Amino acid sequence: MHQKISGRILFGEDARIESALYLTAKYPLSRAGDVSKISIEYLKRGWEILNKIERILLKDEGIRKWVKAHGREQLRQIIANAIIERGIRAYEKEWEELKGKDIERVVRSAKAKGKIVPPPAIANNYLGQQASKLIKKLLQEEKEVIIADLGCGSGGTILPIISRLSPEERKKVRIILIDIMKKGLEEAAEELQRLGLSQKQIHIFRINLADIGKNRKLISTFGGKVTLAVSGAALHHTPDLKSEFAGIKKLLKKGGYFLFWDWMHPAWRAPRLLAAPLGYRVEEHGKILVARRKTIEAPKEHAYLARAPMKGAKKAAHELDAAREILSYWITLLGYPEKEKERFLRFFDKEIKKGEPIDFLEFLKTLVGVKPPAGETPFYFWEGHTTPDVYVNALAKNGFKPLRGKRITGRRITHSPLLYFFQAMA
């Protein structure tokens, strides 16, 4: 029974998780409707998925006997592992056949009209500035610098780095492109060659970011040799950051650098979000409020959003601001008109003022009269986004060290409260 359960429990697109499926089921090709994509930290503490699947499985007499022999906690760990695996493979299906131009289209469609530069482009340029300065400095001491771009897409992160190097400096780098998207890898390699790099300088690995540490060819060729790992808006695609960072650590040589930026916010903490009362501190993951000796636990399927800056990040906006921005952003990402975004913002502000919870899923159901994008399910769309403290903890637990200061922190790099930059050393 253990082999039958372990790592094989899957669940379908129904947000209520009415049935548990096994590996014989096909993964959904749609980009919507898979709650397993949420960070495992939030799954365990806010979305009640573990409890729902556990109840379903315990209806089976054989599983009940297995639990009696092995314990309830072991079953829950198996379910958690299966949720992580489900999220990893769902992302793989989502991205493997996309083209780099598909990503560019989404970014462009989300930006305002006129000359406004979308936040991801600002973040990539910022990373490009920081990484290129570091590479220039390293090349004064080393003959070659090996750079790994994790989740390279069509080159949005690596190109602003290489374009800032001189022609002579470009001859002294080797680039490892890692992504699951075949067309994106091809486009990134072509753009690098246009910048003067030879084919011998470019190494392509079509693998899931979650599998970096498990890929024998990658680790045997480059394990412990990479000088600099970079990433832009990709690391959240794996629901288990700790394992993902462990794989990245295997690639980096001792003293190697890790620079990345990503989306982060607390909006996926729970299905229903509450604003914390003034004077209360929100504990990690938003499940408990603390004020002096008094504590308040969030109701089932609820979580609190702080009115203070996000933990682990400098110059952060309030968690409330970040949740408001990302949820309204999803309205346009799903293809709905700008007026629906404005309607959501009015709804959000009104509910917060009344002290009522924000239920994004229920709000999306009010958009039924609006024609949804082709091939998308508009009623639930959950990403792996989390908050800076989760990244900081995952880096620390894998032995990464700060470049400066006493601890690793996130730095907000745009006007948006959603994009954060991190730098660490192996």
C-alpha positions, 0 to 999 in steps of 0.5 A: 500500500505504501508504494501505491500511495507514495509520490503517486497521489494526484488531484484534478482541476476541481478546486474542491478536490472531490477526488484523488487520482493516480498517475494514470490521469493526464496532467492538465494542459491548461495554465489554470486550475491547479492549486498544487502550484502554490508554494508548499508553505502556503499549502500546508498552512492555508489552503487545507488541501492536505486535510481534504485529500487525507479525508478522501483517502481515509474512506478507503479501507486499505489505506485506513489499515496502512495508516493504523500500521504506519501512522497518520503523520507518515500519510500526511508527508506522503500527501505533501510530497505528492502535492509538490510533485503534482505542482512540478509536473503541472508547470512542466506541461504548462511551459514546455511547448511555449515560445519565448514570444508567448511570454513577451506577449503576456508581459506586453498585454499587462503593461499600460499604454504609452511609454511605461516599461513593465516591471519585469523589464525594469527588474531584468535591467537591474539584475543585468547591472548588478551581475555585469559589474560582478562579472567584470570584476571576476574577469580581472582575476579569472580567465573564464566565468561560467554563468547559469541562467535558471529558467532562461525563457527566451533570454530576458534575464541573461541578455541584459547581462551579456549586452553590458560586457565588452566584446573581449569580456564576452569571449571569456564567459560560458553560458548554461541555459536551463529551462523546460521551454524548447523554443525559448532555449533556442531563441535565447541561444540565437540572441546570445550568438547575435551578441558575439558568443560562439556555439561552444560558449552556450550549453543548453539543458532542457530540464525542469528547475526542480530537477537541477540537482537530480540531472546527472549530465548537468551535475557531472559536467558543471557541478561545483564549477559555476561562478554565477547563477542568475534567475528572473521570475522563474524560481517560484515555478517550483512549489518546494524552494528548499529542494530547488535551492539545494540543486542550485547549490550543487551547481555553484562552486565554493564562493560562487554567486547567486543573484535573482529576482522574483514575484512575491506577495502573500495573496495565496496564503489562504482562500480568504484574506483578512486585513490585520487590525492595527497594533497586531503583528502577523506571524509567518504565513498569516495564521496568527495575530500577536499583540503583547500577550494576546494572540488570535488564530485565523479562522479556517481557510483564512489568513491575515495580511499585515499593515506593516512591511513584509518580513525579510525585505527592505523598503517593502510596501504593506502586505495588504498593498502587495495582495491588492496589486497582484490580485488586480494584476491577475484580472488583466493577465486572464484577459479581462478588460481594464474596467474589471480590474478597476471594479476589483480594486473598488471591491477590495478597498470596500471589503477591507474597510468593512473588515470583510475577507477578500475571496478572489475565487468568489470575485472571479465568479462574478465575471461569468458574463465576460467572455473568458480567454480561449482555453483558460479556466477563469475561476481559479488560477494559483501561482507559486508566489510567496513572500521574501522571508520564505526565500530568505529561509530557503537560502539560509537552510541550504547554507547560502551566505550574504554578500554583505551584512549579517543576513540575506535580505530581499530588496524591492527594486521597482515601484511595485511591491511585488518584485524583489532582488536577492544576492547570496554566496555559496 
